[in-house]
Amino acid sequence: MTTSKKRIGIVGARGHTGAELIKLVAAHPSLELAYVSSRELDGQRVDAQVSEYHGDLRYTSPAHDELPALDADVVVLALPNGKASVCVEAFDKAGKDPVIVDLSADYRFDSHWYYGLPELTRNKWRGEKRISNPGCYATAMQLSVAPLKDVLAAPPVCFGVSGYSGAGTTPSDKNNPEKLRDNLMPYSLTGHMHEKEASRHLGIPVEFMPHVAPHFRGLTVTTNLYLSRPHKREDILALFQQAYAGEKLVRVLDEAPWVSQIAGKHHAEIGGFAVSADGKRVVVVATLDNLLKGAATQAVQNINRVIGVDEYASIPV
């Protein structure tokens, strides 16, 4: 007895996240690639770029209005910010309604789309087929703050450092290894998109200061939280352990996690929990791989739930 697989198309598959998605789909028992689009790689074999994929599929470069005719049950939009809407409009105009997962920020503020950070929003899913995948930094910030949200005395302040893969593949100072060598590059120190995103979905203001470092993948967020009443460290630790009990992709540690140990891993780690002498300030450290739990892995979690299979199918846990 065989079970038919759902067909998935990836739009904008040239980038780092697109490659990670292809790897996860290649290992998936219930998904198969229908198409992968990339203008830069048009005509090249997928297996020449992603060795984990085995098949004859080649990259194509369809126009956005051609996407609805490509017969995919699931479509992942792995496009830069501001590019998703023309694709979504093409599906609407054609009367096609596949599952659409947008990896950009374009629909993270749209209440008609499900915001898919499973560990925090799983119980808010109401069967939506339009899913906005959270940002990498925003995921780390929300996981760091959520267990303490109700006892805060001031907005959380988050200091973030990411590898340069987070800056994408389009050349810039933020993904130039020569300019990043022996350097830490600050950018968007107020008003970053992930600051707005975390603030919206936590329901409280969050302050965020991002930086790019010379390593390729993985990010760390150190969050300073002022509390409305004193807490002991063991109480803080217990709150986080309780919040993420049973979550396969969030690990609560005693010590502060290291970004060097999260590269290539599919889960987030949260630890440190340094408490001030008066018990009214705590510092929490979170790490995750920005290409995996910060993007591709989280997308697969969301897709799995929508197509009715185990949330962790194809995800090494």
C-alpha positions in Angstrom: 0.0 0.0 0.0 1.4 3.4 -1.0 0.5 6.8 0.1 0.6 9.6 -2.5 2.9 12.4 -1.6 2.0 16.1 -1.6 3.8 18.1 -4.3 5.7 21.1 -3.2 7.1 24.0 -5.2 9.8 26.4 -3.9 9.9 29.9 -5.4 13.3 31.6 -5.1 15.3 28.5 -4.3 18.7 29.9 -5.0 19.3 31.2 -1.5 20.7 29.4 1.5 17.3 28.7 3.0 16.1 27.3 -0.3 18.9 24.8 -0.3 18.0 23.7 3.3 14.4 23.3 2.3 15.3 21.1 -0.6 17.3 18.9 1.8 14.4 18.6 4.2 11.9 17.8 1.4 14.3 15.2 -0.1 14.1 13.3 3.2 10.4 13.8 3.7 8.1 10.7 3.6 5.0 12.8 2.5 6.4 15.5 0.2 8.1 15.5 -3.2 9.4 18.4 -5.2 7.2 19.7 -8.0 9.4 22.5 -9.0 12.2 24.8 -7.7 12.5 28.2 -9.3 15.6 30.3 -9.6 16.4 32.8 -12.3 20.2 32.5 -11.6 20.1 28.6 -11.7 17.6 28.2 -14.5 18.2 25.0 -16.4 20.7 23.5 -13.9 20.1 20.2 -12.2 18.9 20.5 -8.6 21.2 17.6 -7.6 24.2 19.5 -8.8 23.5 22.2 -6.2 22.0 20.1 -3.4 23.5 16.6 -3.2 20.9 15.4 -0.8 18.3 15.5 -3.5 18.2 12.6 -5.9 16.2 13.0 -9.1 16.2 14.6 -12.5 14.5 17.9 -11.6 16.0 21.1 -12.9 15.6 24.7 -11.7 13.2 26.7 -13.8 12.3 30.4 -13.9 8.5 30.7 -14.3 6.9 34.2 -14.3 4.7 34.8 -11.2 1.5 34.4 -13.2 2.6 31.0 -14.4 3.0 29.6 -10.9 -0.7 28.5 -10.4 -0.5 26.2 -13.5 2.5 24.3 -12.1 0.3 21.9 -10.0 1.7 22.0 -6.5 -0.2 21.3 -3.3 2.2 23.4 -1.2 4.1 26.5 -2.4 7.0 28.1 -0.4 7.8 31.6 -1.2 11.5 32.1 -0.4 11.8 35.6 -1.8 13.2 38.9 -0.6 10.8 41.2 1.4 8.3 42.9 -0.8 8.2 40.2 -3.6 5.6 37.8 -2.3 2.4 39.6 -3.0 2.5 39.3 -6.8 2.8 35.5 -6.4 -0.1 35.4 -3.9 -2.2 37.6 -6.2 -1.5 35.3 -9.1 -2.9 32.3 -7.2 -6.0 34.3 -6.1 -6.6 35.5 -9.7 -6.4 32.0 -11.0 -8.7 30.6 -8.3 -6.0 28.3 -7.0 -5.7 27.7 -3.2 -2.6 25.7 -2.4 -0.9 25.9 1.0 1.3 28.9 0.8 4.2 29.5 3.2 5.8 32.9 2.9 9.3 33.1 4.4 9.6 36.9 4.0 8.2 39.5 6.3 5.4 40.5 3.9 2.5 38.8 5.7 3.8 38.6 9.3 1.6 41.6 10.2 -1.5 40.4 8.3 -4.1 38.9 10.6 -5.6 36.9 7.8 -2.4 34.8 7.7 -1.5 32.3 10.4 1.8 33.3 12.0 3.6 30.0 12.4 5.9 29.9 15.4 4.6 26.5 16.6 5.9 26.5 20.1 4.1 29.8 20.8 1.2 29.9 18.3 0.3 26.3 17.7 -3.1 26.7 19.5 -4.0 29.7 17.4 -4.0 27.8 14.1 -7.5 27.5 12.7 -6.9 25.6 9.6 -5.4 28.5 7.6 -3.6 27.5 4.4 -1.7 30.8 4.2 1.2 30.8 6.6 3.7 33.5 7.5 6.9 32.0 8.6 8.6 34.0 11.5 11.9 35.7 11.1 15.0 34.1 12.6 15.8 36.8 15.1 12.1 37.3 15.9 11.9 33.5 16.7 14.8 33.7 19.2 13.5 36.9 20.8 10.0 35.6 21.3 11.2 32.3 22.7 13.4 34.2 25.1 10.7 36.6 26.3 7.4 34.7 26.2 7.8 32.7 29.5 8.4 36.0 31.4 6.0 38.3 29.5 3.5 38.6 32.3 6.1 39.7 34.9 8.0 42.3 33.1 8.5 45.9 34.4 10.0 47.3 31.2 10.5 46.5 27.5 13.0 43.6 26.9 16.3 44.7 25.3 17.8 42.2 22.9 21.4 42.3 21.6 21.6 40.0 18.5 24.6 38.6 16.5 24.1 36.6 13.4 26.3 34.8 10.9 26.4 36.4 7.5 24.2 33.9 5.8 21.4 35.8 7.4 22.2 38.7 4.9 21.3 36.5 2.0 23.2 35.8 -1.3 22.9 39.3 -2.9 26.4 40.9 -2.3 26.5 43.5 0.4 28.8 44.7 3.2 26.8 42.4 5.6 27.8 39.2 3.7 31.3 40.2 2.6 33.7 37.9 4.5 36.6 40.4 3.8 34.8 43.3 5.5 33.5 41.1 8.3 36.9 39.6 9.1 37.9 40.5 12.7 34.8 42.7 12.8 31.3 43.0 14.3 29.0 45.0 12.0 26.0 46.8 13.6 23.0 47.7 11.5 19.3 48.8 11.8 19.8 49.6 15.4 16.3 50.9 15.8 13.2 49.9 13.9 14.5 46.6 12.6 11.7 44.5 11.0 12.2 41.7 13.6 11.9 44.2 16.4 8.5 45.2 15.0 7.6 41.6 14.4 8.5 40.4 17.9 6.7 43.4 19.5 3.5 42.7 17.5 3.3 39.0 18.3 4.4 39.2 21.9 2.0 42.1 22.5 4.6 44.1 24.2 7.3 46.5 23.0 10.7 44.9 22.3 14.0 46.7 21.7 16.5 45.0 19.4 20.0 45.8 18.2 21.3 43.4 15.5 24.9 42.8 14.4 26.6 40.6 11.8 29.7 38.6 12.6 32.3 36.8 10.5 30.8 33.3 11.0 28.5 31.8 8.3 25.4 30.5 10.1 23.8 30.6 13.5 22.7 33.5 15.7 22.7 34.4 19.3 20.4 36.8 21.1 21.1 38.1 24.6 18.0 39.6 26.2 17.9 41.8 29.3 14.6 41.6 31.2 13.6 43.8 34.1 11.0 42.1 36.3 8.1 43.6 38.2 8.9 41.6 41.4 12.0 39.7 42.6 12.5 36.1 41.3 15.0 33.5 42.2 17.1 31.9 39.5 15.5 28.5 40.1 12.0 30.0 39.6 13.1 31.5 36.3 14.5 28.3 35.1 11.4 26.4 36.1 9.2 28.8 34.1 11.2 28.2 31.0 11.3 24.4 31.6 7.5 24.4 32.0 6.9 26.6 29.0 8.9 24.3 26.7 8.2 20.9 28.2 7.8 18.4 25.5 9.0 20.7 22.7 11.4 18.8 20.6 12.9 21.9 19.0 13.5 24.0 22.0 16.1 23.0 24.6 16.3 24.8 28.0 19.9 24.7 29.3 21.4 25.7 32.6 24.4 27.4 31.1 24.3 30.1 28.4 24.4 28.4 24.9 27.1 29.0 22.4 26.4 29.9 18.8 29.2 27.7 17.6 27.3 24.7 18.8 24.0 25.4 17.1 25.2 25.5 13.5 23.5 22.8 11.4 21.1 21.9 14.3 17.3 22.1 13.9 16.4 23.3 17.4 16.8 26.4 19.5 18.7 26.6 22.8 17.9 28.9 25.7 19.9 29.3 28.8 22.1 31.4 31.0 19.3 32.9 33.3 21.7 35.2 35.2 19.7 37.0 37.9 20.8 40.2 39.6 21.3 40.4 43.3 17.9 42.0 43.9 16.2 39.4 41.8 14.5 41.9 39.6 16.7 41.6 36.5 17.5 38.5 34.4 19.6 38.0 31.3 18.6 35.2 29.0 20.6 33.8 26.0 19.1 32.1 23.0 20.8 30.5 20.0 19.5 28.9 16.8 20.6 28.2 13.3 19.1 31.1 11.2 18.7 28.9 8.2 17.0 26.0 10.0 14.9 26.7 13.1 15.0 30.4 12.0 13.6 29.5 8.5 13.5 26.1 6.7 12.9 23.8 9.7 10.2 26.1 11.0 8.6 26.1 7.5 8.5 22.3 7.5 7.0 22.3 11.0 4.2 24.5 9.6 3.7 22.5 6.4 3.6 19.2 8.3 0.8 20.4 10.5 -1.3 21.8 7.6 -1.0 18.6 5.5 -1.8 16.5 8.5 1.4 14.6 9.3 3.6 14.5 12.3 4.9 18.0 13.0 8.5 16.8 13.0 8.4 14.6 9.9 11.8 14.8 8.1 13.3 17.0 10.8 16.1 15.4 12.8 15.2 15.8 16.5 
